[in-house]
Amino acid sequence: MLSVPVSPSQSEHTLELGENSPATAWLVEFGDECAKHVVLELGEHRVLGTRPRVGIQVSDRSVSGEHCRISACAAGLLVEDLDSRNGTFVGPARVGRALIAPPGGAFVVGRTSVSARPFRAEPEPERQESLPGLIGSSAAMRSVARDVRRYAALRAPVLIQGESGTGKDVVARAIHELSRRRGAYVPINVSAFPETLVDAELFGHRRGAFTGALASRSGAFEQADSGTLFLDEIADLAAAVQVKLLRVVEDGTVRPIGGAPTRVDARIVSASWADLPHRCREERFREDLYHRLATFVIRLPPLRDRKSDIAPLCRALLRRIEPELGDKEVTTAALARLVDHHWPGNVRELFSVLYRAAAATAGLAIGAEAIAFMSSSEPCAERPRGPGVAKALLREHGGNVSAAARAAGVARSTFRSWLQRREAS
């Protein structure tokens, strides 16, 4: 552990983050409009601040002219505060020095979140204009933006993989907006409908096809003709519907219930948090359908892997709630708490945390005391599984069997069998 004196104005904290192993260069990413990322070679150091001739200039006015010094040394990346006005924070602690060891970590200066990790030899994705709805300039999000631009104008299906709350719907809409397709963008969550209704929702029905079908109704495929059909939670699609979906993907022909086949030109973008190849091996998802849907795959990073994006995300999310709760901004200490959190619920959880904090704050500045987390910041190795947790998960999700089954990582039928076994015992 590094032991270095700190100035009296700072808490006497010197922190070491990560596991100690050598790195020859470090990638440092900033959630700031001016400085996006820099690479520091071993032995190199830069001063970060707002002055024009500092090594790393940022536009954040809450950052001092010469705020901190960042040095790449044999033990890791050393961050030294230079008696800054608002301090340098690692987690909730204002520090004089912090050593970030591999595999990396994050810290906060002013209202800017900074992440650092060992630099890999492959070139980082180049910076381009932002995409509609996508926020963040981290290497991970630049890679996502590059893939969106590359695939948007093509006709082949795209599969978006990522944890819940990472913004799969935002990426799907960005693909559609950049595709220049004339038709509508039609989103549908296939897990939101009972198995008996998914067929009609996707493919439609004709008048008189079944009891109660008093009029013909177009399905999602027909509504998305010449446009984009976004199928969310595709892993929960019933086996019988998977067969029909495969047929549509292969020949572009929709067969409404009680009607004749109809040709459609709908670009399919699907999304799932589940490991679909694993589900194929378990025979819970058709392998041939997976290969059709996964012509192109975009993997969204969890928020904990792009902490430099937390500051700009906070600004964007607070703007969203401004009409209801007024103008708000997070203080340095509040941002430090947010950067320190593990974010199991990703951006969706960040929005909820900010909404609660803004509602609890009378003035402009959201302080650290207003930040409240509803879930543990500890990483979850795997989703809870087994009959023993079925009732607890059902209560946690308000009695919604589909949501509880997704949290457990199993099909609805399996989850129902767990509940029946619990009741029998």
MOZI-V780956 format. One record per run of one state. SS is the DSSP state (2 for helix, 1 for strand, 0 for the rest). FROM is the first residue (numbers start at 0). TO is the last residue. Records with the same first field share a line. If there is no record, write none. Layout:
SS = FROM-TO, FROM-TO
This chain:
0 = 0-12, 17-23, 30-35, 41-43, 49-54, 57-66, 73-74, 81-86, 90-91, 95-95, 100-103, 109-110, 118-137, 152-156, 161-166, 179-183, 192-193, 203-203, 205-215, 217-218, 223-226, 232-232, 236-237, 251-251, 255-255, 257-259, 263-265, 272-274, 281-285, 293-294, 299-301, 305-305, 325-327, 330-330, 340-344, 359-363, 366-366, 370-385, 396-399, 408-410, 424-424
1 = 13-16, 24-29, 36-40, 44-48, 55-56, 67-72, 75-80, 87-89, 92-94, 96-99, 104-108, 111-117, 157-160, 184-188, 204-204, 216-216, 227-231, 252-254, 256-256, 260-262, 266-271, 295-298, 328-329, 364-365
2 = 138-151, 167-178, 189-191, 194-202, 219-222, 233-235, 238-250, 275-280, 286-292, 302-304, 306-324, 331-339, 345-358, 367-369, 386-395, 400-407, 411-423
